[in-house]
Amino acid sequence: MLRTIGASSEDDLFADIPEKLRLKAPLDLPPALSEWEAVRTLQQLAGESRQLICFAGAGYYDHYVPAVVDHLIRRSEFYTAYTPYQAEVSQGTLQSIYEFQSMVCELMGLDVANASMYDGASAMAEAAVMARAIQKKRDKIVVSITANPHYRQVLATYNLGLQMPVEIAPRTASGLTDPDGLRDLVDDKTAAVIVQSPNFYGLIEDFEGAAGIAHDAGALLIAVVDPVSLALLKSPGECGADIAVAEGQPFGIPLSYGGPVLGLFAARQRHIRQMPGRIVGVTEDVDGERGFVLTLQTREQHIRREKATSNICTNQGLCALAATIYLSTLGRDGLRQVAETSAQIAHYAYDRIVGETELEPMFPDAPFFREFALKTKRPAREIIGRGAERGILAGVALSRFPHIDVDDGLLIALTEKRSKDDVELLLDVLKEA
């Protein structure tokens, strides 16, 4: 800068400021804060500390949303845009979706992605329907009991009309899908096997083993993932998955009392014609300029009724844009830092809780990412209620979920927003309870 403006030194730059007014020592300021730390500090100074410190997870997570995300998605051309069927007037929207699809493909390690689903649950159910369409004479779906029970309920709702045989694979005592039990259920009628990792209890499953079991029987593997974990773990594509789905809420979308959220959906190239939803492609116009268009749409499949591969005809456009901006802002290194920080603070909290309270881990022998389940001697809802009085949302009570094989417990999740001070407050609540 000095060279550009023709100044030889900083002293030369500030020559017009009287010597007695110049600062001789660094300002007495604390170390620099991240954006999230600065926002939290200002909220505390303003007396706005009434928001609960959130340790809840079970599918939705309290990640920090950079200010740039909300600022950009509120631009009127994005915020009020109609569905982009007229490509000539929708290039900006189409390009943002194309970039979103590209990022999902890179994360999932797969060839093609669609423009998004309603949420992770509908994405999993649509993947099962897609697998049946691919496999033709096979219609049975085998899903692990460690998959999110809400996702399994949505699949059951879809199945009220589809009448696909759905069987639930058991888990081991360590909280992971039982490979022997899975193998016993998979046969020549099985269209797909569904496994989630990290699973509902936060534990890391063996996708490669599940893929081997599925493929040996001629079935497909549908992988359900936490997208943040993919910054640290192997992608579903690397592990042999044929279709991968996820809840995209951690990518720049606030919790908002449960929605709207975002379903991620990717698959191998050979299955693209059976994919639900819409896909944006890139092409060239008559002048050789790059342009974006909707391609291989299932939008018109309502006229085929029950013969359609899918009847989803829209996507979560604004949420997909938020995820695109979030991933573009963080980049590879930033997303990895979010994943690492979440995992580190979760393991720190786990060690402190197990070491300093009477609570016991529900699955002590299995590796976890950033979420873990604890056994509780009193109802978990009581612990959560006591924590709420202290400004802590201590987790999720497993008794809320009727389709799992444990009666109760406390499921605790941590993200990069949680600090050691937050963990101390949580420890106080758990010790009192």
N, C-alpha and C positions, 0 to 999 in steps of 0.2 A: 504494500500500500504506500509506504514511504517513497519507494522508487517511482511509483506511478505519479504521485503528486509533486515529485521533485524535492522532497525533504531528505536530508542526510541522516537524521536521527530523530528519536522521540523528543529530545530537548529542542531540536530545530522545529519540530511540529508544534510544540507548545510555547514557542518563543514569545508570543503575544500575551501570554498570561503572566502577570507579575510573579516573580519568584516567591514572594511571601504567601501567595495563595495556592501554590502547587502542593500536592500531597507528597509527603516525604516517606510515608510508610504504607504498607497495605491496609485496606479498610478492615476494621474489626468486625468481620462477618463470619458466621459459621460455615462449614463446608457446603458445597453446592448440593442441592436436593434434586431428585428425579421429579418429573412432572407430577406423578402420583403423590410423592411425599410432600411436594409443595402445596398441592390441592388439599391434602389432608391437614396440613399445618394451618392453612388459611381457614379451613372449616372450623378447626378447634379454636382459633383466635376469634372467629366470629360467633362462637357459642353454638355452632351447628354440629354438635357431637352426638345428636340423638339417634343417628342411624346405627342400627345393630352391626356389630363386627361379625361377619358372616363366616361360619365354618360349615355351612350346608353345601351339599353337592347332589349326588344321586342323579346326575345327568346334566344339570345346569350349574355353572360355576361363576364365582364372583371375581372375575378378572378385571383389570383396569382397562378402561376404554380411553385411548388418547383423545385429547380435545379435537384434534384435526378430523377425526372420524365424523363426529356429530356436525362439525362445521361444514364439511363438504357434502354430506348426504342431504343437508337442508337447503342446498342450492335448488332454486325453483325448477331448473331443467331436469333434475333428478327426482325431486320430492313430489312433483305433480305429473310425472311422465306416464303416458298410457302404455299398454302393452305394445311391443315394438314390431307389429306386423308390417308396417310401411317402412321398409328399410331405408328408403331415401331420406326420411326425416328423423331416423332413430339411430344414426351412426354412433353417437356418443354412448347411448344406453347399450347398444349391441356390442361395442368394443369393451365396455366395462364387464359385460357378461362373459365375453370371450376371454378376457384376462382372468376372470374368476375361474372359469373352467380350466384354464391352463395351470393355475396355481393348485387347484384340487387334484389334477392329474399328477403334478409333481409331488405333492404330499402323499398321495395314495400309492404312487408307483405303478399307476395303471395308464392305459392309453387314451381313454375318452371319459369325459364328465359331462353331465347335463347342467342346465342353468339353475339348478337347485330344486329341492322338494320343500314341503311344508315344514318338516322338522325331522329329527333323527328317527322317530318312531314310524312315521309314514314312509320314510326312505327304506327302512328295514322291511316293512310289509310289501312295498312295491318291488323290492329286490327278490322277495320270495315268489311273487307273481311272475316276475321276469324270468326267474329260473325255471318255473314250470313251463313257460312259453318256449324257452330254449330247449328243454329236455323232451318236450312233446309227450311221449308215452309214460313219462315219470311225473308223479304229482305229489309225492310225500315230502314234507319238510321236517327236518330234525333240528331242533333248536336247543341250545344248552340252557339249563335252568339258571346259570350264572349270568345270562343276558338280562338287561334291564326289564323288570316285570311290567312296566308301563309299555315298553315296546312290544312285549309278548301279548299284552292285552289288545293293542292296536292290530297286531297280526290276527288275533282271534276274531276281532270285529270284521276285518276284511273277509275272514274265512266263513262268516255267516252266509255269505252268498257264493263264495268260491268252492266251498266244501272240499278243501285239500286236506288230506290226512296230516295232522301236525303231531309230532311226538316230542316229548321233553327228555333230553339227555341228562342223566344225573351228574352230580359233582362228587369229588372226593372230600374227605374230612378236612383237607387243607384249603377248601374253597375254590378249587379249580375244576374245570370240566373233566370228568372221568373218561379217559381214552378208551378203556375197555367197554364201559357202558355205551359210549358213543358208537363204537365199532359194532356192538350188538344190534343197534337200531338201524344202522345204515345198510340198505340192501339195494337190489336192482330196481326198486320202485322209488328210490329216493332221488328227488330233483336237486336238493341242496341241503347243505349243513350250515347252520348259523351259529357262530361263536363270537363273543364280544371280548375285546381286550384293550385296555384294562376293563375287567368285567364289572358287574354292578357293585361288587365289594371293593373295587379299586385294584384288584390283583391282576398280574400280567399273565395272560394265557399263552399257550403254545400254538400259535397259528400254523406253523409248519407241520406239526403233528396232526392237527385237525385237517389240513389240506391233504396230507397223505391218506388219511382215513377216507375222506370224501372222494378223492380222485381214484383211489383203488377200487371203489364201488361204482365209478362212472358218474358221480355226483359233483356238483359245483360247491365251492366254499364261498359263503357270504361272510365277510369280515365286518364287524361293527367296531368302530374305534373311537377313542378320544383324540380329536385332531391335534391337540397340543402335544400329546405324547409322541407324535410322529417326528417331532424335532429331535428326539432321543432314541426312539426305538425303530426297528426295521419297519419299512412300509408294508402294507398288506400285499401289494404286488410282489415284493421281494420274497414274501413268505408263501406265495402260491395262491393267494386269493383270486377268485374270478370276478367277484363284485365286491366293492367296499362302500360302506355308508357310514355317516357320522352325523352327530348334532353339531352344527356350526356356531352355536351360541357363544362359545368362548372367543370367537374371532370378532371382537369389536361390537358385540351386541349386549346391551344391559339386560339384567334379569327381568325387569319390568313385570313383576308378579306372574311370570310364566310365559310371556310371549309378547309380540310375535318373535319367532325364532327361525331357524334355517336348517334344512336338510342337505347334506352333501352326498353325492352319488357318483361313483365312478366304476368303470368296468373295462374289460379287455376289448380291443378293437373289433374282434369277430362277433361280439354280441351287441354292437351299436344299434342294430335295427330293432332290437327288442327293448331298448332302454325307454323308460317312461319320461314324461315331461318334454321339454324342448331343448334343442341344442343350437348354439350359435356357431356358424362356420365362417371362414375367411375366404375371400375370392378376389378376382380382379374385374374391374369394369371395362367397358369398351376402350377406355383411354389408358388402360394398364395400371390404373390406380387401385390400391388395396381397399377393399370394402368388406363389410360384415353383413351377414344375412342369417335368418332363421333357416335351419335345414333339418331334414329328417323329422319333421314335426309329428307329434301324435295328437295335436290340437283337434284335428278333424276326425279323430277316431270315434267320437261319440256316435257317428252314423253307423259304426260297426257294432255298437252295443256290446253284448257279451263276448264278441269275437275280438275286441280291441285288446292290444297288449297292455294298455293302461288307459284309464280315464282321467288321470290327472292332466289338467290342461293349462296350468299356470305355474308360476314360480315366485319365490320370495325375493322379488327384485331389489327392493331397498335394503333388505338385510344382506343379500349377496353383495351389493355394492359396499355396504359397511365392512363386510369381511374382506373384500378386495382392498379397500383403503387401509384397513388394519394390517393386513399381511404386507402390503407395499411399504407401509410406514416402518414396520418392525424389521422386515427383511429376514434373511436366513439366520443371521447372528442374533437378532432381537428375539425371534421366536424361540430359538434354542435357549436364550437367557431366561425367558419366561418359564419354559419347561424345567430347566435346571433349578431355578429359584423355587418354583412350586414344589419340586421333588425334595429339595434340600430342607425347606422349612417343614414339609410334611413329615419327613423322617426324624427331624429334630423334635417335633411335637410328639410323635409316636414314642420315641425313646424317653422323653420326659414324663409323659402320661403313664406309660407302663412301669417306669422306674419309681414314680413318686405317688401314685394313687393305687387304690385297690381294684381298679378296672383292669380287666385282662383282655388281650387281643383275641378276637374271634378266630383268626386264622394266622397264627404266629409263624408258620413255616413257609409261607408263600411270599414271593416278592411283590411289592406294590409300587405304584407310581406316585400319586399324591392324595390318595384317599384310602381310609382303613376303617374296619368295623371293630367295635369293642363290645364285650359282654357287660351287661349292667345288672346290678343286684336289685335295683328298683326300676320301675318303668322309665324308659328313655324319655318319654314325653314329660315326666316330672322334672328330669334334669334340664331339658330344654326350656321348660317354663321358668325354672329358677334362674337359668342363665339369662333369659330375656329380661328379667328384673334387673340384671347387672349390665345390660347393654350388649350381651353376647348371644348370638344364635349358635348354639353349641354343636349343631349337627342335624341329622335327620333320624327320626325314630323308625327303625325297621318294622315296627308293628303297623305302620301305615300301609305296608305293601302286602296284600293278601296272597300273592302268587309266588312267594319265596319259601324256602324250607327252614327258616329260623323264626322263632316266635317274636323275639325282640332283640334290641341292641341299638347302639349309637353309631351311625355312619358319619365320620368326620372327614371333611375335605379342606385342603389349604391351597391357596394360590399365591402368586407373587405379591399380592396386596397384604398378606399377613406378615407381621413382624414378630420378633421375639417377645416384645412387650405384649402383643395380642395373645401369644401362647401363654404368657404368665397369667393373664386374666382368665383364659380358658382353664388353666390348671387350678386357679382359685375356685372357680365354679365347680369343677369336677371333684375337688377335694371336699368342698362343703356338702356336695350331694352324696 
